[in-house]
Amino acid sequence: MIRDITIGQYYPVSSPIHRMDARVKIIITFLYIISLFIVDNIMGYVVVTAILGAVIYVSKVPAKFMLRGLKSILIIILFTAVINLFLTQGGEVLWQWKFLKITTAGIYMAARMCIRLVLLIVGSSLLTLTTTPIQLTDGIEYLLRPFKKIGVPAHEIAMMMTIALRFIPTLLDETDKIMKAQQARGADFDTGNLLQRAKSLIPILVPLFISAFRRADELAMAMEARCYHGDENRTRMNVMKMHSGDYKAVVLTAVYFCLTIGLRFLGNTVHFWI
């Protein structure tokens, strides 16, 4: 399961999505996340899923590789489904036992939240899979640049966010190595109740934290050795420029965003007349 986490990884391949400007991809991802909370009917989710599938196809990132990342959040998805299934009130009661009951509104809400969560994870991971850490840093810093006038450290925030994303795969790989080393010494992480499994993770967490602090110290020393001074008179070898494909993507995103708003309005109108 450790290797199934795809958040923070970069999939190197040549595609129109990879060649897009990082700033455009960040804005598109932000608008995509907003659109998931705008749509609230079946037709809207069908359209969003179809468009996301088309983007994944154009990005040339294997769908199996992206869907593999959902295994790590399967428990969260199931927990979300159960909570919405039993706690949502309204609609026809289909099953009831004491204070627990399943209604048609609960089924609809559980399905909607699970679909929304899956689309959110897959769509967001597409940003890191098609954007290198350096491009992501430059894009975030550029978008945060207007806030520097009020004292917001745009470069430092962008650098911290990118380093955090960059070291997620590294820490996951380190966790996998530690687990295999502990299992070779007789450790058991799969048997016992929940409390016993939690205690069995202590031999993993201690060396993992030590390794993380060591890597952070080595990174800080490497940055100091290269005379890194943050945003102080820094220049870039590759200047970010928007091309025709980026402008086309912006136009298509605007059309998509208006479409999601129209589908929500259409759905509300249909419910009103019904």
C-alpha positions in Angstrom: 0.0 0.0 0.0 2.9 2.3 0.6 3.9 2.2 -3.0 0.3 2.8 -4.1 0.5 6.5 -2.9 1.0 8.7 -6.0 0.7 12.1 -4.4 3.8 14.2 -5.0 5.2 12.0 -7.7 6.2 13.2 -11.2 5.5 11.0 -14.2 8.0 11.9 -16.9 6.5 11.7 -20.4 6.1 14.2 -23.2 2.5 15.4 -23.6 0.6 18.6 -24.1 -0.3 18.7 -20.4 3.3 18.4 -19.4 4.3 21.2 -21.7 1.7 23.6 -20.3 2.7 26.5 -18.1 2.7 25.6 -14.4 0.8 28.7 -13.5 -2.0 27.8 -15.9 -2.2 24.2 -14.5 -2.4 25.5 -10.9 -5.2 27.9 -11.8 -7.0 25.1 -13.8 -6.7 22.7 -10.9 -8.1 25.3 -8.5 -11.1 26.0 -10.7 -11.6 22.2 -11.2 -11.8 21.7 -7.4 -14.3 24.6 -7.2 -16.4 23.0 -9.9 -16.6 19.7 -8.0 -18.5 21.6 -5.3 -20.7 23.4 -7.8 -22.1 20.3 -9.6 -24.8 18.5 -7.5 -26.6 16.2 -10.0 -25.8 13.1 -12.0 -25.4 14.9 -15.3 -22.9 17.2 -13.8 -20.8 14.4 -12.4 -20.9 12.5 -15.7 -19.6 15.6 -17.6 -16.9 16.2 -15.1 -15.8 12.6 -15.2 -15.8 12.5 -19.0 -13.7 15.7 -19.2 -11.3 14.5 -16.5 -10.9 11.2 -18.4 -10.1 13.1 -21.6 -7.5 15.2 -19.8 -5.8 12.1 -18.4 -5.8 10.6 -21.9 -4.1 13.6 -23.3 -1.6 13.7 -20.5 -0.4 10.2 -21.4 -0.3 9.2 -17.7 -1.6 5.6 -17.4 -5.1 5.5 -15.8 -4.0 2.5 -13.8 -1.2 4.5 -12.3 -3.5 7.3 -11.2 -6.3 5.0 -9.9 -3.7 3.1 -7.9 -3.3 6.1 -5.7 -7.0 5.6 -4.6 -6.0 2.5 -2.7 -4.3 4.5 0.0 -7.5 6.5 0.7 -9.9 3.6 0.4 -10.6 3.7 4.2 -11.3 7.5 4.0 -13.8 6.9 1.1 -15.6 4.1 3.0 -15.7 6.1 6.2 -17.2 9.1 4.3 -19.8 6.8 2.7 -20.8 5.2 6.0 -21.1 8.6 7.7 -23.3 10.1 5.0 -25.3 7.0 4.6 -26.5 6.8 8.2 -26.5 10.4 9.2 -28.3 12.0 6.3 -31.9 12.7 7.0 -34.8 12.9 4.5 -36.3 10.9 1.8 -37.9 7.4 2.1 -36.7 5.1 4.9 -35.4 1.9 3.3 -34.0 0.2 6.4 -33.9 1.1 10.1 -32.5 -0.5 13.3 -32.9 1.5 16.5 -31.4 4.9 15.8 -29.6 3.8 12.6 -31.5 4.1 9.3 -30.8 4.2 5.6 -32.8 6.6 3.5 -32.9 7.4 -0.2 -31.4 10.8 0.6 -28.5 9.1 2.6 -27.7 6.8 -0.4 -27.7 9.8 -2.7 -25.5 11.8 -0.4 -23.0 9.0 0.2 -22.7 8.3 -3.5 -22.2 12.0 -4.3 -19.6 12.5 -1.6 -17.6 9.4 -2.7 -17.7 10.4 -6.3 -16.6 13.9 -5.4 -13.7 12.7 -3.3 -12.5 10.3 -6.0 -12.6 13.0 -8.6 -10.9 15.4 -6.2 -7.9 13.1 -5.5 -7.5 12.0 -9.2 -7.7 15.5 -10.6 -5.4 17.0 -8.0 -2.8 14.3 -8.4 -2.7 15.1 -12.1 -1.0 18.5 -11.2 2.0 16.9 -9.5 2.2 14.0 -12.0 2.6 16.4 -14.9 4.6 19.2 -13.3 8.2 19.1 -12.0 8.9 20.4 -8.5 10.9 23.3 -9.9 8.1 24.4 -12.2 5.6 24.0 -9.4 7.7 26.2 -7.2 8.0 28.9 -9.8 4.3 28.8 -10.6 3.2 29.1 -6.9 5.7 31.9 -6.3 4.4 33.8 -9.3 0.8 33.5 -8.3 1.6 34.6 -4.7 3.8 37.5 -5.9 1.0 40.1 -5.6 0.7 39.3 -1.9 4.3 40.3 -1.3 3.1 43.9 -1.1 1.4 43.1 2.2 4.4 41.1 3.6 3.6 37.6 2.5 6.8 35.6 1.9 5.8 34.2 -1.5 9.1 32.5 -2.3 9.5 30.9 1.1 5.9 29.6 1.0 6.3 28.2 -2.5 9.6 26.5 -1.5 8.2 24.9 1.6 5.1 23.6 -0.3 7.2 22.1 -3.1 9.8 20.5 -0.7 6.9 18.9 1.2 5.4 17.5 -2.0 8.9 16.4 -3.3 9.7 14.5 -0.1 6.4 12.6 0.1 7.6 9.8 -2.3 11.0 9.8 -0.5 9.5 9.3 2.9 7.1 6.7 1.6 10.1 4.8 0.1 11.9 5.1 3.4 8.9 3.8 5.3 8.7 0.8 3.0 12.4 0.0 3.6 12.0 0.3 7.4 8.9 -2.0 7.4 10.7 -4.6 5.4 13.7 -4.4 7.7 11.5 -4.8 10.8 9.6 -7.7 9.2 12.9 -9.4 8.5 13.6 -9.1 12.3 10.2 -10.8 13.1 7.9 -7.8 13.4 4.2 -8.4 12.7 2.1 -5.5 11.4 -0.9 -7.4 10.2 -2.3 -9.4 13.2 -3.9 -8.3 16.4 -6.5 -5.7 17.3 -6.4 -2.0 16.5 -4.4 -1.1 19.6 -1.8 -3.9 19.0 -1.4 -2.7 15.4 -0.9 0.8 16.6 1.8 -0.3 19.1 3.5 -2.3 16.3 4.0 0.9 14.3 6.3 2.4 17.0 9.4 0.6 15.6 8.6 2.3 12.3 7.8 5.8 13.4 11.0 6.3 15.5 13.5 5.6 12.8 11.3 7.3 10.2 11.3 10.6 12.2 15.1 10.3 12.8 15.6 9.8 9.0 13.3 12.7 8.2 15.2 15.1 10.5 18.5 13.9 9.1 17.3 14.5 5.5 16.1 18.0 6.5 19.5 18.8 8.1 21.3 17.5 5.0 19.0 19.6 2.7 19.6 22.7 4.8 23.4 22.2 4.7 23.3 21.6 0.9 21.3 24.8 0.4 23.7 26.8 2.6 26.7 25.4 0.7 25.2 26.6 -2.5 24.7 30.1 -1.0 21.0 30.0 -1.1 19.4 33.2 0.1 15.7 32.8 -0.7 14.1 35.5 -2.9 17.1 37.9 -2.6 18.0 38.9 -6.1 17.4 35.5 -7.6 17.3 34.9 -11.3 15.9 31.9 -13.3 17.5 29.9 -16.0 14.1 29.1 -17.5 11.7 32.0 -17.6 8.1 31.0 -17.6 6.2 32.0 -20.7 2.7 31.2 -21.9 2.2 29.8 -25.3 -0.7 29.2 -27.6 -1.6 25.9 -26.0 -1.9 27.6 -22.6 -4.3 30.2 -23.9 -6.4 27.5 -25.5 -6.4 25.6 -22.2 -7.6 28.8 -20.4 -10.5 29.2 -22.9 -11.5 25.6 -22.6 -11.4 25.8 -18.8 -13.6 28.9 -18.8 -16.1 27.0 -21.1 -15.9 24.0 -18.7 -16.5 26.2 -15.6 -19.5 27.9 -17.2 -20.8 24.5 -18.2 -20.7 23.2 -14.6 -22.6 26.3 -13.4 -25.2 25.8 -16.2 -25.6 22.2 -15.3 -26.2 23.1 -11.6 -28.7 25.8 -12.6 -30.4 23.3 -15.0 -30.6 20.7 -12.3 -32.2 23.1 -9.8 -34.7 24.3 -12.4 -35.7 20.7 -13.2 -36.2 19.9 -9.5 -38.2 23.1 -9.1 -40.6 22.2 -11.8 -40.9 18.6 -10.6 
